[in-house]
């Protein structure tokens, strides 16, 4: 793999760099540099408004989602050019976190299964940030077992009537649309009888309840459906084929999350370079340097594993199960790094100035947010099974409910 830019890629990079230099919201640059997973706050503006304004400006110049087709709001850029854009956008790319589900998961699913007129209608405002989408998959009784869902969709003429509950839905409280997987036939095994739809989140019968997190934020939500009507025209894929449709979403989810997930390693390097311990700077301590080196190696491995996935996309391949590796490793790293940073302070953790408070607060926010990273997009256990079975080819777990009709699966022990 050659990491040097070709002449064409160098020209693309120069164009992107010049446009960003002329148009980026630089008044927020310092705050974005200090922002970390679990805590992105802007003193001078509302994060949602600022993110939408930046996304709209990008859209007007063709930079919104560069790798999407032009007809759907993109630029028709190659996967490698997409990486170049992300590199050049730098800290301003953090504003795109609000759109990652729509751009990275819902959009590709719509492209694969929606009708052409629907793509042209819904995708451009999704690309521009005018409309935000969410992903309605997880349920209280199923968790990461997507096929264990119980939300029902029953046919009524040209409509479907939806009843049930979803949970841990990121961004549902500010989303305009969502993709929704439901059970339409409970008389077949759980991976069958599923059907996917997209819907307006303001539809009658949709109720969103934010969940208060340990870090004080409310990024996740419970979503209730009570006799919600969805036209059959908004079905994605065939009736009963929702599992295959969901795989498109899930593979893109792990690509989107795993390739961009923060690890906390750069922040830890900077922190250790400035943290004064009893016998000198933390960065000069051999034990600290050993830890940093270990995490740096893993972070480098994640980076190049992501590049391999991007190279596969450039060959026209669908994101595969190997993208689960990035999400699994990055999620646990983030938690370990944040814990280590707080442990490092020890007695020195007594805050003596605003800089110390800001640094400590960053890692505390990381630690409080980190359990969610190990749940969202598939728990560690689910990802290990995927890697074992689909990447390494190991024997699958025994699944006693695999061929049992869903309505005959026991819901509680005796």
C-alpha positions in Angstrom: 0.0 0.0 0.0 1.5 3.4 -1.1 0.6 6.2 1.2 2.1 9.0 -1.0 -0.4 11.2 -2.8 -0.6 10.7 -6.6 -0.6 14.0 -8.6 -4.4 13.8 -8.8 -4.7 13.3 -5.0 -2.2 16.0 -4.3 -4.3 18.4 -6.4 -7.4 17.3 -4.5 -5.7 17.8 -1.2 -4.5 21.3 -2.1 -8.1 22.3 -3.2 -9.6 21.0 0.0 -7.0 22.6 2.2 -7.5 26.0 0.5 -11.2 25.8 0.8 -11.1 24.9 4.5 -8.6 27.6 5.2 -10.9 30.2 3.7 -14.2 28.9 5.1 -13.8 27.0 8.3 -15.4 28.5 11.5 -12.0 29.3 13.0 -13.6 31.1 16.0 -14.3 27.7 17.4 -10.9 26.1 16.5 -9.3 26.3 20.0 -12.4 24.9 21.7 -12.6 22.1 19.2 -9.0 21.2 19.7 -9.7 20.8 23.4 -13.0 18.9 22.9 -12.9 15.2 23.5 -15.2 12.2 23.3 -17.9 12.8 25.8 -17.5 16.6 26.0 -17.9 18.9 23.0 -19.1 22.3 24.2 -18.8 25.6 22.5 -19.0 28.7 24.7 -19.8 31.0 21.7 -22.6 29.0 20.1 -25.0 26.1 20.2 -23.2 22.9 19.0 -26.2 21.8 16.9 -26.5 25.2 15.2 -22.8 25.5 14.6 -22.6 22.0 13.2 -25.5 22.6 10.8 -24.1 25.9 9.6 -20.7 24.3 8.8 -22.3 21.3 7.1 -24.5 23.6 5.0 -21.5 25.7 3.9 -19.7 22.5 2.9 -22.8 21.3 1.0 -23.0 24.5 -1.0 -19.4 24.0 -2.2 -19.8 20.2 -2.8 -17.8 19.1 0.3 -20.7 17.8 2.5 -20.2 14.1 2.0 -17.5 14.0 -0.7 -17.7 10.3 -1.5 -21.5 10.3 -2.2 -22.8 10.6 -5.8 -23.4 14.2 -7.0 -27.1 13.5 -7.5 -27.5 12.7 -3.8 -25.6 15.7 -2.4 -22.0 14.5 -2.7 -19.0 15.1 -4.9 -18.4 11.7 -6.4 -15.0 11.6 -4.7 -13.1 8.3 -4.4 -12.7 6.6 -1.0 -9.1 7.8 -0.9 -10.2 11.4 -1.5 -12.6 11.0 1.3 -9.7 10.2 3.6 -7.8 13.2 2.4 -10.8 15.4 3.1 -11.1 14.1 6.6 -7.3 14.6 7.2 -7.5 18.2 6.0 -10.8 19.0 7.8 -9.0 18.1 11.0 -10.6 19.4 14.2 -13.5 20.9 12.3 -14.5 17.3 11.5 -15.6 17.0 15.1 -18.7 19.1 14.2 -19.7 16.2 11.9 -20.3 13.9 14.9 -23.9 14.8 14.9 -24.3 13.5 11.3 -22.3 10.3 11.5 -25.3 8.1 11.8 -27.1 9.7 8.9 -24.1 9.9 6.7 -22.4 6.7 7.7 -25.3 4.3 8.2 -28.7 5.6 7.1 -27.5 7.1 3.9 -25.8 4.0 2.6 -28.8 1.9 3.5 -31.1 4.3 1.6 -28.8 4.2 -1.4 -28.9 0.4 -1.4 -32.7 -0.1 -1.0 -34.8 3.1 -1.5 -36.5 4.0 -4.7 -34.6 6.4 -7.0 -37.1 9.3 -6.4 -36.8 8.8 -2.7 -33.0 8.9 -2.8 -33.1 12.2 -4.8 -35.6 13.6 -2.3 -34.2 12.5 1.0 -30.4 12.2 0.6 -29.4 15.8 -0.4 -30.9 17.4 2.7 -29.3 14.6 4.8 -26.0 15.3 3.2 -26.3 19.1 3.8 -27.2 18.7 7.5 -30.6 20.3 7.0 -32.1 17.0 8.2 -30.7 14.6 10.7 -31.3 10.9 10.8 -31.1 8.2 13.5 -31.0 4.4 13.6 -33.8 2.6 15.5 -32.4 -0.9 16.1 -31.7 -1.8 19.8 -34.5 -2.8 22.2 -34.7 -3.4 25.9 -35.1 -7.1 25.6 -32.6 -7.6 22.8 -29.7 -5.2 23.2 -27.0 -6.0 20.7 -29.0 -9.0 19.5 -30.7 -7.1 16.7 -32.6 -10.2 15.6 -34.2 -10.4 19.1 -36.4 -7.4 18.5 -40.1 -7.3 19.4 -41.3 -4.1 17.9 -44.3 -5.1 15.7 -45.3 -4.0 12.2 -48.7 -5.1 11.0 -50.0 -4.6 7.5 -53.1 -2.4 7.2 -53.9 -1.8 3.5 -51.2 0.4 2.0 -49.8 1.2 5.5 -48.0 -0.6 8.3 -48.9 0.0 11.9 -46.0 0.0 14.3 -46.1 -0.7 18.1 -43.1 -1.2 20.3 -40.0 0.4 21.9 -36.4 1.1 20.9 -33.6 2.1 23.3 -30.1 3.7 23.2 -31.1 5.6 20.0 -28.4 8.2 19.6 -29.7 11.6 18.5 -33.3 10.7 18.4 -34.3 13.8 20.3 -33.1 16.1 17.4 -33.5 13.7 14.5 -36.0 14.4 11.6 -36.0 10.9 10.2 -34.9 7.4 11.1 -34.5 3.9 9.7 -36.5 1.4 11.7 -36.3 -2.4 11.8 -39.4 -4.3 12.9 -40.9 -7.8 13.2 -43.5 -8.5 10.7 -43.8 -12.3 11.1 -43.3 -13.9 14.6 -44.0 -17.4 13.2 -40.5 -17.9 11.7 -37.0 -18.0 13.2 -35.9 -14.7 14.6 -33.5 -13.7 11.8 -36.4 -14.1 9.4 -39.7 -12.2 9.4 -38.0 -8.8 9.9 -38.7 -5.8 7.7 -37.0 -2.4 7.5 -38.6 1.0 7.0 -37.7 4.7 7.2 -40.0 7.2 8.9 -40.6 10.8 9.9 -39.7 11.1 13.6 -42.5 13.7 14.0 -45.1 11.1 13.0 -48.1 10.8 15.3 -47.5 8.1 17.9 -43.7 8.5 18.1 -42.5 9.5 21.6 -38.8 10.2 22.4 -37.5 10.2 26.0 -33.8 11.2 26.5 -31.7 9.0 28.9 -29.6 10.8 31.4 -26.0 9.6 31.3 -23.3 9.5 34.0 -21.4 12.3 32.3 -24.5 14.6 32.6 -25.4 14.5 28.9 -28.3 12.9 27.2 -27.1 11.6 23.8 -29.2 8.4 23.9 -32.9 8.0 24.0 -35.8 5.6 24.5 -38.3 5.8 21.6 -41.9 4.5 21.9 -44.2 3.7 19.0 -47.9 3.6 19.6 -50.0 2.8 16.4 -47.5 4.7 14.2 -48.5 4.4 10.6 -45.8 4.1 7.9 -46.7 3.9 4.2 -45.5 0.7 2.5 -43.7 2.9 0.0 -41.3 3.7 2.9 -40.3 0.0 3.2 -36.6 -0.7 2.5 -36.1 -4.1 0.9 -38.6 -7.0 0.7 -41.1 -7.9 3.4 -39.3 -10.4 5.7 -35.8 -9.5 4.4 -35.0 -6.9 7.0 -32.1 -8.9 8.4 -30.2 -8.7 5.1 -31.1 -5.0 4.9 -29.8 -4.4 8.4 -26.5 -6.0 7.6 -25.8 -3.1 5.1 -26.5 -0.7 8.0 -24.5 -2.6 10.5 -21.4 -3.1 8.3 -21.4 0.6 7.5 -21.9 1.4 11.1 -18.8 -0.5 12.2 -16.9 1.1 9.3 -18.1 4.6 10.3 -17.6 4.2 14.0 -14.5 2.0 14.0 -12.5 4.1 11.6 -13.1 7.4 13.4 -13.5 6.4 17.0 -11.3 8.4 19.4 -8.8 6.5 21.5 -7.6 9.3 23.8 -3.9 8.5 22.9 -3.0 12.0 21.4 -4.6 13.7 24.4 -2.7 11.4 26.8 0.7 12.2 25.1 0.0 15.9 25.5 -1.1 15.5 29.1 1.9 13.4 30.0 4.2 16.0 28.4 2.9 18.7 30.7 2.0 16.8 33.9 4.5 17.3 36.7 4.9 14.4 39.1 7.0 14.3 42.3 10.2 13.4 40.4 9.7 15.3 37.1 7.5 15.3 34.0 5.4 12.2 33.5 6.7 11.8 30.0 10.2 11.3 31.4 9.1 8.4 33.6 10.1 5.0 32.0 6.9 3.3 33.1 4.7 6.0 31.6 6.7 6.0 28.4 6.2 2.2 28.1 2.5 2.6 28.5 2.4 5.4 25.9 4.4 3.3 23.5 2.1 0.3 23.8 -1.0 2.5 23.1 0.8 4.3 20.3 1.4 1.0 18.6 -2.2 -0.1 18.9 -3.4 3.3 17.6 -1.1 2.9 14.6 -2.6 -0.6 14.0 -6.1 0.8 14.1 -5.1 3.6 11.6 -3.7 1.2 9.0 -6.5 -1.4 9.5 -8.9 1.4 8.7 -6.9 2.2 5.6 -7.2 -1.4 4.4 -10.9 -1.2 4.8 -10.9 2.1 2.7 -8.8 0.4 0.1 -11.4 -2.4 -0.1 -14.1 0.2 -0.6 -12.1 1.7 -3.5 -12.4 -1.7 -5.2 -16.2 -1.5 -4.9 -16.5 -4.0 -2.0 -19.0 -3.7 0.8 -17.6 -3.0 4.3 -16.9 -6.3 5.9 -16.9 -7.8 9.4 -13.2 -7.0 9.9 -14.3 -3.4 10.7 -15.5 -4.8 14.0 -11.8 -4.9 15.0 -11.5 -1.2 15.0 -14.5 -0.5 17.1 -13.6 -3.3 19.6 -10.0 -2.2 20.1 -10.7 1.6 20.2 -13.6 1.3 22.7 -11.5 -0.6 25.3 -8.4 1.6 24.6 -10.4 4.8 25.3 -11.5 3.5 28.7 -8.0 2.3 29.6 -6.4 5.5 28.5 -8.8 7.7 30.5 -8.4 5.5 33.6 -4.7 5.7 33.4 -4.6 9.5 32.9 -6.7 9.9 36.1 -4.5 7.4 38.0 -1.4 9.2 36.8 -2.3 12.3 38.7 -2.5 10.6 42.1 -1.7 13.1 44.8 -0.9 15.5 42.0 -4.6 15.4 41.0 -5.2 18.3 43.4 -6.2 21.0 40.8 -3.9 24.0 41.1 -5.0 26.1 38.1 -7.5 26.3 35.1 -5.2 24.3 32.8 -5.0 21.4 35.2 -8.8 21.5 35.7 -9.4 21.5 32.0 -7.1 18.5 31.4 -8.4 16.5 34.2 -12.0 17.3 33.2 -11.3 16.0 29.7 -10.2 12.6 30.9 -13.0 12.4 33.4 -15.5 13.1 30.6 -13.8 10.4 28.5 -14.0 7.9 31.3 -17.7 8.6 32.1 -18.5 8.3 28.3 -16.4 5.3 27.6 -18.8 2.5 28.8 -21.2 3.7 26.1 -18.6 3.3 23.4 -18.3 -0.4 24.3 -22.0 -0.9 24.0 -23.1 1.3 21.0 -22.5 -0.3 17.6 -22.4 -3.8 19.2 -21.1 -4.8 22.6 -17.5 -6.2 23.0 -18.9 -9.7 23.2 -21.0 -9.4 20.0 -17.9 -8.0 18.2 -15.7 -10.8 19.4 -18.1 -13.3 18.1 -18.3 -11.6 14.7 -14.5 -11.4 14.5 -14.1 -15.1 15.6 -16.7 -16.5 13.2 -16.6 -14.2 10.2 -13.0 -13.1 10.1 -11.1 -16.0 11.7 -13.5 -18.7 10.6 -13.8 -20.3 14.0 -16.8 -22.5 14.9 -19.8 -20.5 15.9 -21.4 -20.4 19.3 -24.2 -22.9 20.0 -27.5 -21.0 19.4 -30.4 -23.0 20.8 -32.9 -20.5 19.3 -31.5 -20.4 15.8 -34.2 -22.4 14.0 -37.0 -21.9 16.5 -40.0 -19.7 15.5 -39.6 -16.4 17.3 -43.0 -16.7 19.1 -41.9 -20.0 20.6 -38.6 -18.7 22.1 -39.0 -18.6 25.9 -38.8 -15.1 27.3 -38.0 -16.1 30.9 -36.5 -19.0 32.9 -38.7 -21.4 34.8 
